[in-house]
Amino acid sequence: MITKAVASTAIFVSLSLVGAAPAGADPSKVTPSPNPFAGLTCNCQQHAPVGGPNFGDIDRGLRAALATPIQ
């Protein structure tokens, strides 16, 4: 019984000394906007294709996927 108490105390003390990793955020990204994604940015080099997506191909692919039986 005493061994369990000593072991439990040792585990508790060691975990409390290590503690949790500190968390931080960049306050310059916080905006008063109601948009929760306002602080997100992207350094992507790709651009959307001119003319937008071909909805006919998308629709045809979705219909083909739904028509295929599950095996």
LINRA-V43225 format. One record per residue. N is the residue number from 1. PHI is phi in whole degrees, -180 to 180 (999 if undefined). PSI is psi in degrees with one decimal (NA if undefined). NEAR is the number of other C-alpha atoms within 12 Angstrom. Layout:
# LINRA-V43225
N_PHI_PSI_NEAR / N_PHI_PSI_NEAR
This chain:
# LINRA-V43225
1_999_-43.5_7 / 2_-67_-35.8_8 / 3_-62_-41.3_9 / 4_-65_-40.1_10 / 5_-66_-42.5_11 / 6_-66_-42.3_12 / 7_-65_-42.4_13 / 8_-64_-42.0_14 / 9_-65_-40.4_14 / 10_-64_-41.7_14 / 11_-65_-44.6_14 / 12_-62_-45.1_14 / 13_-65_-42.7_13 / 14_-66_-38.4_12 / 15_-72_-34.5_13 / 16_-73_-27.9_12 / 17_-74_-36.8_11 / 18_-69_-48.7_11 / 19_69_-179.4_11 / 20_-90_153.2_8 / 21_-68_137.4_9 / 22_-68_141.4_7 / 23_-107_148.8_7 / 24_-147_162.0_6 / 25_-142_157.2_9 / 26_-88_106.9_10 / 27_-67_-16.0_9 / 28_-71_-17.0_10 / 29_-88_-10.0_14 / 30_-80_128.8_15 / 31_-124_151.8_14 / 32_-78_7.6_12 / 33_-67_148.0_10 / 34_-73_-7.0_9 / 35_-79_114.1_10 / 36_-70_-13.4_11 / 37_-103_14.1_13 / 38_-65_-28.6_14 / 39_-86_-2.7_17 / 40_-81_138.5_13 / 41_-132_165.4_8 / 42_-143_134.7_10 / 43_-104_34.0_7 / 44_-68_145.1_7 / 45_-97_-10.8_6 / 46_-84_149.1_8 / 47_-123_157.2_10 / 48_-66_144.0_9 / 49_-66_149.6_8 / 50_-68_133.3_8 / 51_97_-10.2_8 / 52_77_-177.0_10 / 53_-73_154.9_11 / 54_-90_98.1_12 / 55_-67_-23.2_11 / 56_-65_-43.4_11 / 57_-67_-39.6_11 / 58_-63_-46.4_13 / 59_-63_-42.5_13 / 60_-64_-41.3_13 / 61_-65_-40.8_14 / 62_-65_-43.2_13 / 63_-64_-39.1_13 / 64_-66_-39.0_12 / 65_-67_-39.5_12 / 66_-73_-27.5_11 / 67_-82_-16.8_10 / 68_-76_126.3_10 / 69_-70_146.7_8 / 70_-80_129.6_6 / 71_-107_NA_3
